[in-house]
Amino acid sequence: MSAIDTSASGFLKETTRYPTVIAGAILLGIILLIAFLTPLLSNTDPSYIDAARRAQSASASHWFGTDMLGRDLYTRVLYGAQVSLIVGFAVAVLSTIGGLAIGLMSGFVKAIDAVVMRFMDGLMSIPAILLAVALMSISKGSVTNVIIAITIAEIPRTARLVRGTVLSLREQPYVEAAVAGGTRLPTIIFKHILPNTLAPLIVQATYVCASAMISESILSFIGAGVPPVIPSWGNIMAEGRALWLVKPFIIFYPAVFLSITVLAINLLGDGLRDMLDPRNAQRTTSR
């Protein structure tokens, strides 16, 4: 297992060896801070329509310009960060919990594995975004329903990852010894299996979070996501596509914010993958 120091000082010292973790954490921290402080950073109503200022370029009064209805783009982009982050983190948490439960049970109970994983394979055969679109088509557009739809599409991938980890761990001598000694299944799972699945699960959660943000933007862009009255990056880009050739800034700003946020989360995930890899820890301690 990893020899990484679990103390606070040891964790921080270990983190300094992985610049991608630092870069991703700083970028994501800035985006989180912007989303949290949005009411302070802008005192304009994101839904306020000023017909006399439609599709204007950046100015002192409108830093990012205005959209085709005269709404302030700067304010709408900042509020859009809240929607994307809520969807991303909620999907990451829910799909991790659901995939963990399914993967743990499937990896240890063959009767469950034969049925549940075939169902998971069926869901995985459908592209996640198409499955989310299909689920949204039978429900009302809202942030909650978007979270549920994307979570259902992401759970099978997390479940398969956990199942694969469990299948390899249950062949380890210490697990076989626990089984031979009559240790109850819940004890084996929570004491020997679950702790060893957390590292890959944390990394997977970062990728799911980034993927969920992109999926939410796609759903909103095609009109199957959050309602148009809610400012999200996908909605803002969808409303600006009609003016893309003459007013590209309407799409440019939300696209840049989405790209930076996804990049930050992916950098964090890549860095955590390297940092939590036992092989890297062994090479570090052997020097």
Buried (B, 14 or more C-beta within 10 A) or exposed (E): EBEBEEEEEEEEEBBEEBEBBBBBBEBBEEBBEBBEEBEEEBEBEBBEEBEEBBBBEBEEEBBBBBBEBBBBBBBBBBBBBBBBBBBBBBBBBBBBBBBBBBBBBBBBEEEEBEEBBEEBEEBBEEEBBEBBBEBBEEEEBBBEBBBBBBBBBBBBBBBBBBBBBBBEBBEEEEBEEBEEEEBEEEEBBEBBBBEBBEBBBBBBBBBBBBBBBBBBBBBBBEEBBBEBEBBBBBBBBBBBEEBEEEBEBBBBBBBEBBEBBBBBBBBBBBBBBBBBBEEBBEEBEEE
